[in-house]
Amino acid sequence: MPRIIAGSAGGIPIRTPPGDRTRPTADRVKESVFSMLAADIPGSHVLDLYAGSGSLGIEALSRGAADAVFVDMDRTACGIVRLNLEKTRLAPKGEVVVMNAEGAVRLMAANRRRFGLVFADAPYLRDFVLKTLLMLDENDIMENNGMAVVEHHRGETPPEKVGRWLLERRRAYGETVFSFYVLASAVR
């Protein structure tokens, strides 16, 4: 069973949606990714697209993110995110939106919401990486120093530049790859 790795909810196991429609990020992979993001998390506003169990966004909350919005179009997955937020005592900092990613991003833009960190763990091998980055760029919901962390299959190689997004680094863990994108104005 996956768990929250560190922070206020460290060690707490979380539930995942039933079946094989979601792929929970392995704990060892999550630990590695979050060690790379350590300086970016405290006080950040997080958007967790294609949230599944909410593992990535909840990990960020546990490590000091100010708040997080979890988006998934599957009602069962969103119910599990709510349960996981309650179990980790992070519910006051989380908002769960039952909607497809594109609709949710448009809604966030209409409400002038801004995010410093976006996690996108879209279905593998369906060209969602490029579509998601373009959608984020077109809707301008990112803070100036924002980062998008995209999980994808190693068979997908998203471009190094997508709109205003520039690939900062890429890390592979077997079949899973995390690509870290920053806005061109925030190149580190």
C-alpha positions as CSV (number, residue, x, y, z in Angstrom):
1,M,0.0,0.0,0.0
2,P,1.4,3.4,-0.9
3,R,2.1,5.9,1.9
4,I,3.1,9.5,2.4
5,I,6.8,9.6,2.7
6,A,7.7,12.6,4.8
7,G,6.4,15.7,6.6
8,S,3.4,16.1,8.8
9,A,1.7,13.0,7.4
10,G,4.9,10.9,6.9
11,G,4.4,7.2,7.2
12,I,0.6,7.2,6.8
13,P,-0.7,4.7,4.2
14,I,-3.1,6.0,1.7
15,R,-5.8,4.2,-0.4
16,T,-5.8,4.0,-4.2
17,P,-8.7,3.6,-6.6
18,P,-9.6,0.0,-7.3
19,G,-8.6,-1.7,-10.5
20,D,-5.9,-0.9,-12.9
21,R,-7.1,2.5,-14.2
22,T,-4.6,4.4,-12.1
23,R,-0.9,3.7,-11.4
24,P,0.2,4.8,-8.0
25,T,3.7,6.3,-8.0
26,A,6.0,3.9,-6.2
27,D,7.2,5.2,-2.8
28,R,10.9,5.0,-3.8
29,V,10.2,7.1,-6.9
30,K,8.1,9.6,-5.0
31,E,10.8,10.0,-2.4
32,S,13.4,10.7,-5.1
33,V,11.2,13.2,-7.0
34,F,10.3,15.1,-3.8
35,S,13.9,15.3,-2.7
36,M,14.5,17.2,-6.0
37,L,11.6,19.5,-5.2
38,A,12.4,20.2,-1.6
39,A,13.1,23.9,-2.0
40,D,10.0,24.4,-4.3
41,I,7.3,23.0,-2.0
42,P,7.1,25.1,1.2
43,G,4.3,27.6,0.9
44,S,3.5,26.6,-2.7
45,H,0.1,26.4,-4.3
46,V,-0.2,23.0,-5.9
47,L,-2.4,21.7,-8.7
48,D,-2.6,17.9,-9.0
49,L,-4.0,17.0,-12.4
50,Y,-5.2,13.4,-13.1
51,A,-4.9,13.0,-9.3
52,G,-5.9,9.4,-8.9
53,S,-5.3,8.8,-5.2
54,G,-4.0,12.3,-4.7
55,S,-0.6,10.9,-3.6
56,L,1.6,13.6,-5.2
57,G,-0.5,16.5,-4.0
58,I,-0.9,15.1,-0.5
59,E,2.9,14.5,-0.3
60,A,3.4,18.2,-1.2
61,L,0.9,19.3,1.5
62,S,2.6,17.0,4.0
63,R,5.9,18.7,3.2
64,G,4.6,22.3,3.7
65,A,2.7,23.3,0.6
66,A,0.1,26.0,1.4
67,D,-2.8,24.3,-0.4
68,A,-3.6,21.9,-3.2
69,V,-6.4,21.4,-5.8
70,F,-6.9,17.8,-6.9
71,V,-8.5,17.2,-10.3
72,D,-9.8,13.9,-11.6
73,M,-12.8,13.1,-13.8
74,D,-13.4,9.8,-12.0
75,R,-15.8,10.3,-9.1
76,T,-14.4,7.2,-7.3
77,A,-10.9,8.5,-7.5
78,C,-12.0,11.9,-6.1
79,G,-13.8,10.1,-3.2
80,I,-10.5,8.4,-2.4
81,V,-8.6,11.6,-2.6
82,R,-11.1,13.1,0.0
83,L,-10.6,10.0,2.2
84,N,-6.8,10.3,2.0
85,L,-7.0,14.0,2.8
86,E,-9.1,13.2,5.9
87,K,-6.8,10.3,6.9
88,T,-3.7,12.5,6.7
89,R,-5.5,15.4,8.5
90,L,-4.7,17.6,5.5
91,A,-8.4,18.1,4.3
92,P,-8.5,21.8,5.3
93,K,-5.7,22.5,2.7
94,G,-7.2,20.4,-0.1
95,E,-9.9,21.1,-2.7
96,V,-11.2,18.2,-4.8
97,V,-12.6,18.9,-8.3
98,V,-14.5,16.2,-10.2
99,M,-13.8,17.4,-13.8
100,N,-11.6,16.7,-16.8
101,A,-8.2,18.4,-16.7
102,E,-9.0,20.9,-19.5
103,G,-12.2,22.0,-17.9
104,A,-10.6,22.4,-14.5
105,V,-7.7,24.4,-15.8
106,R,-10.1,26.7,-17.7
107,L,-12.1,27.1,-14.4
108,M,-8.9,27.9,-12.5
109,A,-8.0,30.5,-15.1
110,A,-11.5,32.1,-15.0
111,N,-11.3,32.2,-11.1
112,R,-7.8,33.8,-11.4
113,R,-6.2,31.0,-9.5
114,R,-2.4,30.7,-9.7
115,F,-0.1,27.8,-8.9
116,G,3.6,27.4,-8.3
117,L,3.7,23.7,-8.8
118,V,1.6,21.4,-11.0
119,F,1.8,17.6,-11.0
120,A,0.4,15.9,-14.1
121,D,0.2,12.1,-14.1
122,A,-1.8,11.6,-17.2
123,P,-2.7,8.2,-18.8
124,Y,0.4,6.8,-20.5
125,L,1.2,6.8,-24.2
126,R,-1.7,9.0,-25.2
127,D,0.1,12.2,-26.0
128,F,-1.3,13.9,-22.9
129,V,2.1,15.4,-21.9
130,L,2.2,17.8,-24.8
131,K,-1.6,18.6,-24.5
132,T,-1.3,19.2,-20.8
133,L,1.7,21.6,-21.1
134,L,0.0,23.5,-23.9
135,M,-3.2,23.7,-21.9
136,L,-1.3,25.1,-18.9
137,D,0.5,27.6,-21.1
138,E,-2.6,28.8,-22.9
139,N,-4.6,29.3,-19.7
140,D,-1.8,31.2,-17.8
141,I,-2.5,29.8,-14.3
142,M,1.1,29.6,-13.3
143,E,3.1,31.8,-10.9
144,N,6.1,33.4,-12.6
145,N,8.5,30.8,-11.1
146,G,6.1,27.9,-11.6
147,M,7.1,24.4,-12.3
148,A,5.2,21.5,-14.0
149,V,6.2,18.0,-13.0
150,V,4.9,15.5,-15.6
151,E,5.0,11.8,-15.1
152,H,4.9,9.7,-18.3
153,H,6.0,6.5,-19.9
154,R,9.6,6.2,-21.1
155,G,8.1,5.5,-24.6
156,E,6.9,9.2,-24.7
157,T,9.6,11.8,-25.1
158,P,8.0,15.2,-24.8
159,P,9.8,18.1,-26.4
160,E,12.3,20.3,-24.6
161,K,10.2,23.4,-25.3
162,V,6.4,23.6,-25.2
163,G,5.0,27.1,-25.5
164,R,6.7,29.0,-22.6
165,W,7.7,25.7,-20.9
166,L,11.3,24.6,-21.0
167,L,12.5,21.2,-19.9
168,E,14.8,21.7,-16.8
169,R,15.5,18.0,-16.2
170,R,14.3,14.5,-16.8
171,R,14.6,11.5,-14.5
172,A,13.8,7.9,-15.5
173,Y,12.7,5.1,-13.1
174,G,12.2,2.0,-15.1
175,E,9.2,2.5,-17.4
176,T,8.3,5.8,-15.5
177,V,9.8,9.1,-16.4
178,F,9.4,12.5,-14.6
179,S,10.0,15.6,-16.7
180,F,10.4,18.9,-14.9
181,Y,9.4,21.9,-16.8
182,V,9.9,25.6,-15.8
183,L,8.5,28.7,-17.4
184,A,11.1,30.4,-19.7
185,S,10.9,33.5,-17.5
186,A,12.0,31.4,-14.5
187,V,14.9,29.5,-15.9
188,R,17.1,28.6,-13.0
